[in-house]
Amino acid sequence: MYLLSEKAELTMESALERLDENIRLLAGTVAGIEQIMSKAETLNDLNVVRALPFVRLFWLYASGINDLLNARRRDGKMLWNPAALAALTRPLQESFLNFFYFVIERTSDSESEFRQLLIQRHACFKELDLLSRADMKADGITRRQEEAKVSFENAQAELIAHPFFAQLPKEVRDKVQRNRDQCLFEPNQDIWDRAGMPSDLYEITFRYLSQWAHATPYAMSSLRFNRANDEDGAVNMNVPVALAFMCSARLLEHFSSLTPALAELLPQSFRQFMEMNQNI
């Protein structure tokens, strides 16, 4: 965003000013998601019912980021925690992709069914994986593990037998069979682009957030660039905050498109903002 100075020269807002604005924008979209989610829970619409688990998960991450950004230290100053922000923003980015891929994007009936089978297999695999790490001496664990194994094998067989599976390129079919806990089998950046997000942003932000989500020597050496109330620190802090806002705004736009009952909750100011910022 740009401002005109007294000399009528075009100058950019400071990173600290942009950070304050991004935090306010994120707070507004999180409140909007809460409102529209509450309304959605009262509707008997199949698409809305399918969307709600994805929206609830996204909201958990978004509200966590919002709470973190509005936390204060004992001296009253803003609490900046880049590692915590990265730990919340990276899965928020992934949950936005899943929301769009499994709920919003319109495909053929065959592909839509196949995508739902991917989710079911993923859930079965995760249950089996967790049970395989449990204490086998505990009552009922062995029985539950056997039941989970059968459920997963049935889900895997149903997935591979689906007509859409045969239409996939061989390398993709191999990945589907081999990567049993994976749901997305095309480049995440392609899905990101189709969801209306800047096409070159996904990989950049994902890698940026990864450096903070893992305790690496590089992350430790970079801490000096994330000082609270510092211009250089604000440059870096704007990355996860702006990303969280962008994903939240797009989710609101997509979710509300599922039914007029949700669309009518969005204020005209939000629609105008999204029209003016098609490339946010």
N, C-alpha and C positions, 0 to 999 in steps of 0.2 A: 504494500500500500504506500502511496506517495502523498506528500504534503507540499504546499507552496509556501516558501519562506517569504520574509518581508521583501526580499529582492526579487521575488517572483521566479526564483530558481527552483527547479524540480529536485527535491531531496527525499531520501528514504527515511522512514521512521527508524528510530533506534531499535535494536533487537529487544531491549527491555520493554519498550512500548508495544512492540508486536507481541511479545510474550503475554503481557497483561491482557491485550485484546484477544489473543487466542484462548487464554484461560477463561475469559468471560464467554466467548463463543461456545467453547466446549461445555461449560456449565449449562448454557441454554439448550444445547442439543441433548444433553443427558436428561434434563428435565422433560424435554419433549418426548424422548424415548419412554420415560416412565409413564407419562400421561397416555401415550398411544398404546403402550403395552397393557395398561389397566383396562382400557376400552376393549382391546383385542381379546382379553380373557373372558369377556362377556358375550362374544360372538360365536355363532355356530356356523362358521365358514371353513370349509376343508383346507383351503390355502392358508388361511390365517392360523388354524390349528397346527398345521405343519410348520409354519414359520416360527411360532412362539418359542419352542426350545432353543432355536438358533438366536432369536432376539434376546431371550433371557440371558444366555451365555455372554453375548456381546455386551449387554447392559452391565453384567457383573464386572467385566474388565473396564468398561468406560466409567462406571461410577467409582471404581477403585482409583483410577487415574485422577478423576475429578476431586475425590477426597484428598488424595496425596498432594495435589497442587494447591489445595486450600488449607493444608496443615500449616501450623505455625510452631516455631521453636519457642522455648521458654522465654527468650528475650523478645518475642513478638515478631521476629523476622521470618521471612518465607523459608519453608523447609524444602530444599532442593535435594532430590535423591535420584540421580541418573540411573543407577542400577535398578531401583524399584520401578521407575518409569519404563525402562526397557523390558523388565520382566512382565509388565502388564500390557504394554503396547504391542509387543511382538505377537502374542497370542490373539490380541484384539484384531490385528491385521489378518491373521489366519481365520478367525471366526467370521470376519466380514466376507472373506472369500467363500467360505462354506455356506453362509447365508445366501449369497447370490447364486452359487452353483447348484445348490440342492433345493432352493425354494423359488427364487425369482426368475432365473433364466428359463425361457420357454424353449423346449426342444420337442422332438417327436415323442409320441407315447412310449415307443420302445426304449428310447434312450432315457426317458424320465424314469421308467420302471427299473432300468439297469442302475441308474444312480441311486435309487432307493435301496436296491439290493447291496450296493457298495456300503451304504451306511449300516445296514443290518449286519453284514459280515464283519465290519469294523467293530461294532458293539460286541458281537459274539467272540471275536478274537481277543478283545481287551479283557473280557470276563475270564476267558480261558487262561490268558497270560497271567492275570493277577492271581488266579487260583493255583496256578502251577508254582507260584512263589510262596504260597501259604504253608503253614505248618501242617504236614500231612497227618500228624498225630492228633490234631484237633477233631472233635466229633463232627462228622458229616462232610468234612472237606473232600475226602476221596470220592464220595458219592457225587457231590456237587461238581467236582472236576470232571468226572466221567460224563455227567449230563451236559456240562459246558462243551466238552469235546464233541459230543454228538451234535449239539446245536451248531457249533462252528462248521463241522464237516457238512452238515445239511445246507448251511448258508453258502459255503464255498461251492458245493455242487450245483445249487440253484443258480448262482451267479454265472458260473462257467457254461451252464446249459442254456442261458438266456440267448435268444436270437441276436441281440445287439452285440454280444461278446464276439460272435463270429465275424462281425463287420469291422472290428478293430484291426489295425495293422499288427503284424506278428509281434513286433517288439513291444507294443502296448499290451497285447494279450499275455506275453511272458511276464511283464511287470505286474499285471493284475493277479496272475497266479502266484507269483513269487512274493510280492510285497503284501502280505495278508492284512496288515493293519493300516494300509494306505487307502485313501478315498479319492484323491485327485490324481489323474494320470495324464494330465497335459500341463504345460508350463503355467505356473501360478500367475506369471505376468500377463499371459493371454487372458485368463479369467478376470484379472484385475482391470485390464483394458476394457473388456466387454461390460464390466460393472460400472463404467463411466469414470474411472479414475485415471490420472495422468499415466500414460503407458510406460514412461521411463522412471517412474517413482518407486515401484515395488521393490526391485532388486536393491536399489540404493539404500532405501530406508531399512529393509530387512537386514542388510549387512551392517549398517550403522548400529541398529539395535542389538545385533548379535554380539558386538564387541563389549556391550555392557551386561548382557545376559549371562556371560561367562567370565569367570575371574581369570583373565589373562594378564600377562605382564604389560601388554599394550593398554588394556583398560586401566591398570594402575598408573601408568605413566601419563595417561590422558586426563586424570582426575583434576589436574590444575586448570583445565579448560572448562570446568563446570562449577565455578565459584558462585555462590549465592549473591544476587544483586550486583552482578558484574556483567558488563556488556559482552565480553567474549563468552562468558558462561551462558548468557541468554541466547546467543547464536545457536549453541548446541542444544539447549533446552527446547527451543522452538521446534526442533525436528519431531520428537515424539508427540509434543502437545498439538502441533498443527496436524500431524497425521491422524491422531485420535479424533480431532474435530472433523476432518475431512471424511473419515470413515463413518462417523456418527451422522453427519449430515446426509450422506448418500444412503445410509441404512434407513433413515427416516423417510427419505424420498421413495425408496423402493418399497418399504413396508407399507406405507400409506397407499401405494398404488394397487394393493391387493383388493381393496373394497372401498366404496364411497363412504362407508361408515367411519373408516380411518382417515381417508383423504380430507374429510371436512374438518378434522381436528387441526390440520396444519394452517397456521395463520398466513394471510396473503403476503406478509413481509418475508416469511421464509421462502415462499415460492419465488418472489421477486429476487431474493438473494441468490437462489440457486440458478435462476435464469441469467443473472448477471455474472455468475461464476461457474460457467459450464465446465471449466477446466480445473476446478479446485482439486 
